[in-house]
Amino acid sequence: MVASVVTGVSAVHIERQRLLSTADGAAQAAADSFTFGDLVRDTGRPGAVLRSERVRGAVDTFLQESGADQRFEGFTVSSPTGSPDSRSARVTLGAVVRFPLASILLPEGIQIEVTSIARARLGR
């Protein structure tokens, strides 16, 4: 029984780390999705402006190219994905994790969700 619980908790933790790594990559790709036409100079300093539509498009492209929907069961991109402040990209992903030895007790698995935020920055 103890081995079953330890195995299940480990499986959830490992799958969460894998999903978080995917969210980190998607957030970074989305944060880098600004163009030079998106620069703002009203503060006296140039800064990248992110738009939620562009962030969502960059996330979708990254996830499609990485094959994330095939690596995770019940894979979803949640609605908070976008740019909440026009400076950062927020990506929220979800997936289902199945307990290896306790699938009889939890046949539908456990839903996990992770959020990653990457900030768009310009430097020289």
N, CA, C and O of each residue as an XYZ file, in Angstrom:
496
protein
N       0.818     -1.193      0.000
C       0.000      0.000      0.000
C       0.870      1.268      0.000
O       0.608      2.212     -0.745
N       1.897      1.271      0.840
C       2.790      2.425      0.912
C       3.519      2.609     -0.412
O       3.679      3.733     -0.888
N       3.958      1.515     -0.999
C       4.655      1.596     -2.288
C       3.730      2.156     -3.361
O       4.172      2.913     -4.225
N       2.466      1.795     -3.315
C       1.488      2.304     -4.286
C       1.309      3.814     -4.143
O       1.254      4.531     -5.142
N       1.220      4.292     -2.912
C       1.057      5.732     -2.668
C       2.308      6.491     -3.108
O       2.203      7.533     -3.756
N       3.484      5.981     -2.764
C       4.738      6.645     -3.138
C       4.886      6.685     -4.656
O       5.289      7.702     -5.220
N       4.561      5.579     -5.309
C       4.629      5.533     -6.764
C       3.656      6.525     -7.390
O       4.003      7.215     -8.348
N       2.451      6.600     -6.859
C       1.447      7.532     -7.381
C       1.840      8.979     -7.201
O       1.708      9.780     -8.126
N       2.320      9.322     -6.023
C       2.744     10.699     -5.752
C       3.929     11.064     -6.635
O       4.003     12.178     -7.154
N       4.848     10.131     -6.805
C       5.997     10.383     -7.684
C       5.555     10.604     -9.124
O       6.080     11.481     -9.810
N       4.594      9.814     -9.580
C       4.093      9.970    -10.951
C       3.458     11.333    -11.153
O       3.671     11.972    -12.183
N       2.677     11.786    -10.174
C       2.049     13.104    -10.268
C       3.114     14.199    -10.280
O       3.030     15.141    -11.068
N       4.106     14.077     -9.414
C       5.163     15.088     -9.346
C       5.960     15.153    -10.655
O       6.220     16.240    -11.171
N       6.340     14.005    -11.181
C       7.119     13.978    -12.426
C       6.309     14.547    -13.581
O       6.830     15.319    -14.386
N       5.041     14.171    -13.664
C       4.198     14.680    -14.756
C       3.984     16.188    -14.620
O       3.931     16.904    -15.620
N       3.861     16.665    -13.386
C       3.718     18.106    -13.158
C       4.974     18.846    -13.604
O       4.879     19.913    -14.211
N       6.154     18.291    -13.309
C       7.401     18.914    -13.728
C       7.510     18.947    -15.252
O       7.961     19.944    -15.818
N       7.105     17.875    -15.915
C       7.134     17.831    -17.377
C       6.187     18.878    -17.965
O       6.528     19.570    -18.923
N       4.993     18.982    -17.376
C       4.016     19.961    -17.857
C       4.509     21.380    -17.600
O       4.335     22.259    -18.445
N       5.121     21.611    -16.443
C       5.666     22.938    -16.136
C       6.796     23.309    -17.086
O       6.904     24.465    -17.495
N       7.629     22.356    -17.438
C       8.698     22.606    -18.404
C       8.123     23.009    -19.758
O       8.647     23.907    -20.418
N       7.054     22.348    -20.165
C       6.390     22.702    -21.418
C       5.791     24.106    -21.330
O       5.894     24.885    -22.278
N       5.167     24.430    -20.201
C       4.588     25.765    -20.007
C       5.678     26.836    -20.005
O       5.476     27.922    -20.548
N       6.826     26.541    -19.401
C       7.945     27.489    -19.396
C       8.413     27.786    -20.824
O       8.638     28.942    -21.184
N       8.555     26.736    -21.627
C       8.976     26.920    -23.017
C       7.967     27.719    -23.816
O       8.335     28.586    -24.609
N       6.686     27.424    -23.604
C       5.632     28.151    -24.313
C       5.586     29.613    -23.885
O       5.401     30.496    -24.723
N       5.751     29.878    -22.593
C       5.735     31.256    -22.097
C       6.921     32.043    -22.648
O       6.776     33.206    -23.026
N       8.088     31.413    -22.693
C       9.264     32.096    -23.237
C       9.087     32.396    -24.724
O       9.426     33.484    -25.188
N       8.556     31.427    -25.465
C       8.299     31.652    -26.889
C       7.297     32.778    -27.084
O       7.444     33.593    -27.995
N       6.287     32.827    -26.240
C       5.273     33.877    -26.343
C       5.840     35.240    -25.954
O       5.501     36.250    -26.572
N       6.696     35.276    -24.939
C       7.301     36.552    -24.524
C       8.217     37.111    -25.603
O       8.410     38.324    -25.693
N       8.775     36.237    -26.412
C       9.647     36.669    -27.507
C       8.878     36.961    -28.784
O       9.491     37.185    -29.827
N       7.563     36.965    -28.730
C       6.761     37.101    -29.949
C       6.457     38.543    -30.345
O       5.715     38.763    -31.302
N       7.006     39.528    -29.641
C       6.769     40.920    -30.029
C       7.565     41.251    -31.288
O       8.528     40.564    -31.626
N       7.151     42.307    -31.970
C       7.907     42.788    -33.120
C       8.346     44.221    -32.829
O       7.894     44.834    -31.861
N       9.209     44.734    -33.654
C       9.674     46.101    -33.432
C       8.555     47.114    -33.629
O       8.651     48.235    -33.130
N       7.532     46.758    -34.323
C       6.365     47.635    -34.437
C       5.597     47.744    -33.144
O       4.738     48.613    -33.000
N       5.902     46.857    -32.186
C       5.214     46.855    -30.906
C       5.956     47.639    -29.829
O       5.618     47.523    -28.651
N       6.941     48.420    -30.193
C       7.696     49.176    -29.202
C       6.921     50.401    -28.743
O       6.246     51.058    -29.535
N       7.028     50.695    -27.464
C       6.364     51.864    -26.897
C       7.417     52.827    -26.384
O       8.397     52.417    -25.762
N       7.218     54.068    -26.639
C       8.210     55.049    -26.199
C       7.595     56.125    -25.303
O       8.219     57.156    -25.051
N       6.390     55.888    -24.829
C       5.726     56.898    -24.006
C       6.352     57.037    -22.619
O       6.085     58.026    -21.936
N       7.168     56.088    -22.181
C       7.821     56.182    -20.881
C       9.228     56.743    -20.994
O       9.921     56.882    -19.986
N       9.657     57.065    -22.202
C      11.023     57.526    -22.394
C      11.980     56.376    -22.650
O      13.127     56.592    -23.043
N      11.515     55.157    -22.430
C      12.332     53.974    -22.691
C      11.550     53.038    -23.599
O      10.342     52.866    -23.431
N      12.223     52.449    -24.537
C      11.510     51.482    -25.380
C      11.162     50.235    -24.567
O      11.914     49.822    -23.684
N      10.050     49.669    -24.874
C       9.643     48.445    -24.199
C       8.782     47.608    -25.120
O       8.066     48.141    -25.967
N       8.847     46.341    -24.961
C       8.060     45.437    -25.791
C       6.638     45.356    -25.253
O       6.416     45.255    -24.046
N       5.694     45.401    -26.162
C       4.290     45.265    -25.781
C       3.777     43.949    -26.341
O       3.922     43.659    -27.528
N       3.184     43.171    -25.474
C       2.607     41.900    -25.893
C       1.094     42.030    -25.955
O       0.475     42.690    -25.120
N       0.524     41.399    -26.939
C      -0.933     41.356    -27.068
C      -1.384     39.926    -26.834
O      -0.728     38.982    -27.273
N      -2.501     39.766    -26.145
C      -2.989     38.432    -25.794
C      -3.187     37.540    -27.011
O      -2.911     36.342    -26.950
N      -3.662     38.108    -28.114
C      -3.879     37.302    -29.324
C      -2.553     36.744    -29.837
O      -2.464     35.579    -30.224
N      -1.533     37.589    -29.834
C      -0.215     37.165    -30.314
C       0.388     36.138    -29.361
O       0.996     35.162    -29.799
N       0.219     36.358    -28.060
C       0.721     35.404    -27.078
C       0.054     34.050    -27.287
O       0.730     33.022    -27.325
N      -1.263     34.047    -27.421
C      -1.994     32.787    -27.616
C      -1.544     32.096    -28.910
O      -1.395     30.874    -28.939
N      -1.329     32.870    -29.976
C      -0.858     32.295    -31.229
C       0.529     31.685    -31.098
O       0.781     30.602    -31.627
N       1.437     32.370    -30.396
C       2.789     31.859    -30.192
C       2.765     30.597    -29.329
O       3.519     29.655    -29.573
N       1.898     30.587    -28.326
C       1.759     29.401    -27.474
C       1.242     28.225    -28.289
O       1.777     27.120    -28.197
N       0.203     28.456    -29.089
C      -0.353     27.380    -29.920
C       0.689     26.824    -30.883
O       0.786     25.610    -31.063
N       1.472     27.712    -31.505
C       2.516     27.273    -32.424
C       3.575     26.451    -31.703
O       3.985     25.396    -32.188
N       4.016     26.934    -30.547
C       5.026     26.208    -29.765
C       4.518     24.824    -29.369
O       5.231     23.831    -29.509
N       3.294     24.767    -28.880
C       2.739     23.491    -28.425
C       2.539     22.523    -29.580
O       2.744     21.319    -29.428
N       2.141     23.040    -30.725
C       1.958     22.184    -31.888
C       3.306     21.624    -32.348
O       3.420     20.434    -32.642
N       4.318     22.481    -32.408
C       5.641     22.041    -32.850
C       6.291     21.066    -31.866
O       7.056     20.188    -32.267
N       5.981     21.226    -30.578
C       6.581     20.341    -29.572
C       5.804     19.041    -29.400
O       6.291     18.114    -28.752
N       4.610     18.960    -29.966
C       3.800     17.749    -29.842
C       3.262     17.534    -28.444
O       3.055     16.393    -28.030
N       3.033     18.607    -27.714
C       2.607     18.510    -26.317
C       1.280     17.780    -26.159
O       1.097     17.040    -25.192
N       0.353     17.974    -27.089
C      -0.952     17.335    -26.944
C      -0.856     15.810    -27.062
O      -1.760     15.101    -26.621
N       0.215     15.305    -27.645
C       0.407     13.858    -27.740
C       1.222     13.302    -26.576
O       1.184     12.100    -26.312
N       1.953     14.162    -25.882
C       2.767     13.713    -24.748
C       1.996     13.697    -23.444
O       2.407     13.030    -22.494
N       0.871     14.427    -23.378
C       0.097     14.527    -22.141
C      -1.333     14.077    -22.379
O      -1.941     14.407    -23.397
N      -1.854     13.331    -21.441
C      -3.241     12.890    -21.527
C      -4.152     14.020    -21.045
O      -3.844     14.688    -20.058
N      -5.258     14.230    -21.732
C      -6.209     15.266    -21.329
C      -5.614     16.660    -21.373
O      -5.954     17.502    -20.542
N      -4.740     16.914    -22.321
C      -4.003     18.179    -22.414
C      -4.934     19.338    -22.749
O      -5.753     19.238    -23.662
N      -4.808     20.445    -22.005
C      -5.613     21.646    -22.252
C      -4.761     22.896    -22.085
O      -3.781     22.910    -21.340
N      -5.160     23.943    -22.799
C      -4.595     25.270    -22.606
C      -5.725     26.089    -22.000
O      -6.757     26.292    -22.638
N      -5.535     26.561    -20.771
C      -6.611     27.240    -20.053
C      -6.745     28.704    -20.448
O      -5.824     29.291    -21.015
N      -7.880     29.275    -20.149
C      -8.206     30.634    -20.572
C      -7.332     31.741    -19.989
O      -7.241     32.794    -20.620
N      -6.678     31.588    -18.830
C      -5.806     32.683    -18.401
C      -4.605     32.914    -19.317
O      -3.878     33.892    -19.144
N      -4.388     32.021    -20.293
C      -3.257     32.178    -21.199
C      -3.423     33.461    -22.004
O      -4.453     33.675    -22.643
N      -2.411     34.303    -21.967
C      -2.448     35.588    -22.664
C      -1.442     36.538    -22.039
O      -0.445     36.115    -21.454
N      -1.718     37.825    -22.172
C      -0.845     38.842    -21.594
C      -1.663     39.721    -20.668
O      -2.386     40.599    -21.138
N      -1.567     39.508    -19.363
C      -2.391     40.268    -18.423
C      -2.009     41.739    -18.298
O      -2.846     42.574    -17.956
N      -0.731     42.057    -18.577
C      -0.271     43.429    -18.362
C       0.455     44.021    -19.567
O       1.097     45.063    -19.437
N       0.371     43.400    -20.709
C       1.034     43.820    -21.948
C       2.559     43.760    -21.875
O       3.234     44.202    -22.804
N       3.098     43.236    -20.812
C       4.550     43.104    -20.657
C       4.984     41.660    -20.447
O       6.146     41.324    -20.680
N       4.067     40.802    -20.009
C       4.430     39.423    -19.723
C       3.455     38.460    -20.392
O       2.307     38.799    -20.682
N       3.949     37.253    -20.626
C       3.132     36.204    -21.233
C       2.815     35.169    -20.161
O       3.721     34.622    -19.531
N       1.546     34.904    -19.957
C       1.110     33.911    -18.986
C       0.564     32.709    -19.739
O      -0.270     32.847    -20.634
N       1.045     31.526    -19.363
C       0.594     30.285    -19.991
C       0.115     29.341    -18.899
O       0.854     29.049    -17.959
N      -1.110     28.867    -19.020
C      -1.672     27.908    -18.074
C      -2.057     26.646    -18.837
O      -2.880     26.682    -19.752
N      -1.448     25.533    -18.444
C      -1.686     24.253    -19.094
C      -2.247     23.253    -18.091
O      -1.973     23.335    -16.894
N      -3.023     22.324    -18.588
C      -3.576     21.273    -17.744
C      -3.401     19.918    -18.397
O      -3.256     19.811    -19.614
N      -3.417     18.881    -17.567
C      -3.309     17.510    -18.062
C      -3.867     16.568    -17.002
O      -4.123     16.967    -15.866
N      -4.048     15.333    -17.389
C      -4.524     14.296    -16.476
C      -3.374     13.343    -16.201
O      -2.662     12.928    -17.115
N      -3.199     13.000    -14.923
C      -2.175     12.043    -14.514
C      -2.880     10.821    -13.937
O      -3.810     10.947    -13.140
N      -2.438      9.660    -14.339
C      -2.999      8.409    -13.823
C      -2.024      7.783    -12.831
O      -0.819      7.735    -13.078
N      -2.550      7.311    -11.718
C      -1.742      6.609    -10.740
C      -1.400      5.234    -11.300
O      -2.305      4.486    -11.670
N      -0.117      4.881    -11.372
C       0.270      3.609    -11.978
C      -0.323      2.378    -11.287
O      -0.775      1.460    -11.971
N      -0.333      2.336     -9.974
C      -0.790      1.142     -9.265
C      -2.173      1.301     -8.646
O      -2.725      0.330     -8.127
N      -2.738      2.485     -8.686
C      -4.024      2.727     -8.035
C      -5.091      3.157     -9.031
O      -6.009      3.892     -8.669
N      -4.987      2.715    -10.270
C      -5.962      3.127    -11.279
C      -7.360      2.585    -10.993
O      -8.340      3.110    -11.521
N      -7.468      1.562    -10.181
C      -8.786      1.040     -9.799
C      -9.491      2.032     -8.879
O     -10.703      2.224     -8.979
N      -8.735      2.658     -7.984
C      -9.320      3.621     -7.047
C      -9.590      4.971     -7.701
O     -10.550      5.653     -7.341
N      -8.761      5.357     -8.649
C      -8.894      6.642     -9.333
C      -8.880      6.419    -10.844
O      -7.906      6.777    -11.505
N      -9.939      5.837    -11.402
C      -9.913      5.506    -12.835
C      -9.857      6.721    -13.754
O      -9.357      6.617    -14.874
N     -10.355      7.861    -13.309
C     -10.331      9.051    -14.165
C      -9.044      9.844    -14.030
O      -8.840     10.812    -14.763
N      -8.172      9.456    -13.109
C      -6.905     10.141    -12.933
C      -7.057     11.421    -12.130
O      -8.124     11.718    -11.593
N      -5.977     12.163    -12.062
C      -5.952     13.427    -11.319
C      -5.639     14.551    -12.294
O      -4.684     14.469    -13.066
N      -6.453     15.601    -12.253
C      -6.232     16.768    -13.110
C      -5.182     17.653    -12.454
O      -5.309     18.024    -11.288
N      -4.132     17.990    -13.222
C      -3.115     18.919    -12.731
C      -3.125     20.153    -13.628
O      -3.515     20.086    -14.793
N      -2.690     21.274    -13.067
C      -2.624     22.521    -13.823
C      -1.393     23.282    -13.377
O      -1.086     23.339    -12.186
N      -0.687     23.868    -14.334
C       0.503     24.661    -14.046
C       0.396     25.997    -14.772
O      -0.258     26.104    -15.810
N       1.045     27.007    -14.214
C       1.087     28.326    -14.835
C       2.533     28.801    -14.869
O       3.268     28.673    -13.890
N       2.923     29.346    -16.004
C       4.257     29.901    -16.157
C       4.123     31.313    -16.724
O       3.272     31.570    -17.575
N       4.959     32.211    -16.251
C       4.940     33.602    -16.715
C       6.347     33.982    -17.160
O       7.317     33.764    -16.434
N       6.449     34.551    -18.355
C       7.728     35.049    -18.861
C       7.538     36.510    -19.245
O       6.504     36.882    -19.801
N       8.508     37.313    -18.957
C       8.426     38.756    -19.214
C       9.202     39.106    -20.477
O      10.319     38.634    -20.690
N       8.593     39.938    -21.305
C       9.270     40.423    -22.510
C      10.171     41.578    -22.123
O       9.723     42.545    -21.507
N      11.451     41.477    -22.485
C      12.397     42.530    -22.150
C      13.274     42.819    -23.348
O      13.624     41.923    -24.116
N      13.615     44.061    -23.492
C      14.555     44.493    -24.515
C      15.851     44.883    -23.844
O      15.842     45.511    -22.785
N      16.940     44.527    -24.437
C      18.237     44.921    -23.897
C      19.207     45.231    -25.008
O      18.958     44.916    -26.172
N      20.299     45.842    -24.651
C      21.294     46.081    -25.685
C      22.616     45.582    -25.272
O      23.583     45.698    -26.025
